[in-house]
Amino acid sequence: MDLITSLLHDAKHIEAKDVYLQGAFSRSVAKLNFGFEGLPGDVAPHSPVTVASEDGNTMIKGELLEHGTLGEKSVHILYDNLDSDRKCFVGAHPEPVVNGCKYYSCAFSPTVPMFSSANDTDTHAFPSFVATTAGFPVAGHIRFDDLGKAVRYSYNLLHGNTNDRTLAKFSTDAYIKMKPCPNCELFHEYKRFYQYYGKMDYAHRWIMSAFEATRIVFDSSVSDFTIYSLESRASTFHC
């Protein structure tokens, strides 16, 4: 939310709307593309996957985001171990942070001089170690546990990273999230808002109307954003 309001403050209206719709920070997923034959079988959602690092020494874990079908040309993989040090903030972020999106492995065997006199040139080697990130190589093989086999893939670092969780989806997915089971009644508090506005995604419609400076009519109210400046409309994101 702070990023959106900051962009609006700088009059970057389109960028702010893209972050609202597409996300930038939460539940980063990578889109891995397959060749002509596509996925060799059906794979259940949330199935574990592993990707071999470029050097073959590390197996990077992930989770299939949605159901994969035979012949599908791409899948979305939810990152398994991003943390505060390994960030993959791409999506619609105007200044992407990709240090956690791409796998790399750097072997270190540093040496430092251990001089005991001006003529002493001995050095001491520290133990080697390897630094890695959480992301995927730009090309390689992904193994699906459901299929029991590995599939060749390619991956675009900047265009292949999106977000499964966005601010917009908190409203557009409300008809699913705001009830305890598919056939259950809506949660009481949410049901009150739905009955008042008459739309399941009332909050999303209201925000988009503010972004686009339009007039929106609900069952019990009208919001006219055509009369407000961009600066005034930006305050809607604090409500």
BELVENFEN-V917802 format. One record per run of one state. SS is the DSSP state (@ for helix, = for strand, . for the rest). FROM is the first residue (numbers start at 1). TO is the last residue. If there is no record, write none. Layout:
ss & from & to
SS & FROM & TO
SS & FROM & TO
This chain:
ss & from & to
. & 1 & 1
@ & 2 & 9
. & 10 & 12
@ & 13 & 22
. & 23 & 27
= & 28 & 33
. & 34 & 42
= & 43 & 43
. & 44 & 47
= & 48 & 52
. & 53 & 58
= & 59 & 64
. & 65 & 67
= & 68 & 68
. & 69 & 73
= & 74 & 79
. & 80 & 88
= & 89 & 89
. & 90 & 96
= & 97 & 97
. & 98 & 101
= & 102 & 102
. & 103 & 104
= & 105 & 108
. & 109 & 110
= & 111 & 113
. & 114 & 122
= & 123 & 125
. & 126 & 128
= & 129 & 132
. & 133 & 135
= & 136 & 136
. & 137 & 138
= & 139 & 144
. & 145 & 148
= & 149 & 155
. & 156 & 160
= & 161 & 163
. & 164 & 168
@ & 169 & 172
. & 173 & 173
@ & 174 & 177
. & 178 & 178
= & 179 & 179
. & 180 & 185
= & 186 & 186
. & 187 & 187
@ & 188 & 197
. & 198 & 201
@ & 202 & 212
. & 213 & 214
= & 215 & 217
. & 218 & 221
= & 222 & 224
@ & 225 & 227
. & 228 & 229
@ & 230 & 238
. & 239 & 239
